């Protein structure tokens, strides 16, 4: 979706204020160049304090004052946090999960399939939409908030799941066979005997239920979109603030939602991205998660939530708020919206701070945000709707993510899949190779020169065949351990691994283990330009350059395949007295293309060297900025004027310089003319933006 201007603002909740200051807040927003607020998604109990009694006083006040201060509004459907009266009316509205029955208090505690919940959702959405449908400065609607199934697994949901299975497997014997239910006498001879899925020891069945729970999310959001669509104007959008897998910040693909399917009902994809800050700020999460959002509809997206001050450890250094904002835009976002405007004075998120602190006064974060707003008033038309044409893509798969939560890598638990995906994505980012994300539902990869496939543990035969054909027809593949291992039901393929990809990769293996006291050392032809060539890889694998400054070693981590090369060339072997005959990385020429296989995980810096070596061997290298490496980051897009815009970011506390190669034009922030090959100084956490002539 294209926008007339960059959206800049914050989530706003007058309902949370200790006293009425809506006029003052929006005056401060306007002064800071903010043009958009997001409201209403969290305050059902204020809008409907009693069953069937609606009070839109707060909503009306925010809309009225926003209009006076030239602020557009995104309105959220207020359905992710239910009122207390609703849980009292329907005690079973609170989801039954693997952890037992939910208790009222937390948000997102309900069963999203409950008939009473859906009735009251629809009623409050329709009442709100009817009330605000003619407000001209409402530009769009957000469906719910960070929607998931929340682990709902009560009797009704399980009955729906059994019905789903009966449609998919009319022959119950086929179902038993596909899921291996003869194991431990788990066989089901009539559908009426289907046990509580929460107790299953069968990972295939657990994964199928997780897939069904993702389907519930898609259905729920599609249903809400159909309601909102009945009221919205053609010029208003529908979005959702998809979030990501989470540790103490956003880390990767969301396990509980098939975002590619769920986004189909929306006009524009939206997202919430949170990340480390201060000395830990890298931009990796902004890129990885933003690339997912851009890929959902293969278009620009909206950052609907990101941190201002954020958690206590996230208070940004001077310059970091600007760096983050421009990084989002450089990645293809058309907005930066903070969560939230003012810090809250009660409850669990009291110390998840907004732009303003608890005293509501101007502070360093506010002033830096105001500098962004001032910039975007001047140059925003040159930065909106940036189009990106990337040559590489990472393939993402929900079911492999689930599979590696059920059969995790050593020490990684639920984060196994995203750790591998981020390992590859972050290495590309450090090398300034921009990439897209694509869904595993796709089969045509021909628009990309390089396809990166992390830990594709679960894959249908037609997907594996499509990957093999991609290489045969001239594509270049990078894939890892745990790929091509099981089918869509997590049933392990019964032939030698990797299934279907053996010829493409030129390898095979049937044994694997956890690495203990195992390391790898890059050979000299990968670490020093004057050392041996790639063609001599087989004879040199395992040897190292005599110049110690160019050798690179790393411990092997989390998993190791014991790979035997067929037609592939081993790049290096394991450093271990027993496992030394097995290749830790291989490259194979197959048809018109090539494939790099990584048998184990190792240090990210070493991975970058492996990728540099591999990309150098391709007919046309992906290393378009070999002179720049993290913390110097380069992003590029084409703006509405058809001009290339190149961003230079300094993700460090030290001054840096970059060479402006292959482009001359105007530095947008300063207005200064820039020549090709000119040296660009970057301040700590600094930004330079060059628009070509």
ABEGO torsion letter per residue (X at the ends): XBBABBBBEBBBBAAABABBAAAAAAAAAAAAGBABBBBGAAAAAAABABBGBBBAAAAAAAAAAAAAAGBBBBBBBBAABBBAAAAAABAAABBBBAAEBBBBGBBGABBAABAAAAAAAAAAAAAAAAAAAABAABABBBBEBGBBAGGBABAAAAAAAAAAAAAABABAAAAAAAAGAABGGABBABAAABBBAAABABAAAAAAAAAAAAAAAAAAAAAAAAAAAAABBAABBBBBBBBBBBBABBAEBBAABBAAAAAAABABBBBBBBBBBEAABAGAAAAAAAAAAAAAAGBBBBBABBBBAEBAAABBBBGAAAAAAAAAAAAGBABBBBOBABBBABEAAAABBBABBAAGBBBAAAAAAAAAAAAAAAAAAAABGBBBBBABBBBBBAAAAAAAAABBBBGAEAAAAAAAAAAAAAAAAAAGBBBBBBBAABABAAABABBBBBGBABBBAAAAAAAAAAAAAGBBBBBBBGBGABBAAGBBBABBOBBGAAAAAGBBBABBBBBBGBBBBBBAAAABAABBBAAAAAAABGBBBABAAABBBBBBBGBBBBBBBBABBBABBBBBAAAAABBABBBBBBEABBBBBBABBBBAAAAAAAAAAAAAABABBABABAABBOABBBBBBBBAAGBBBBBBBBBBABBBBBBBBGBBEBBAAAGBBBBBGBBBBBBBGBBBBBBBX
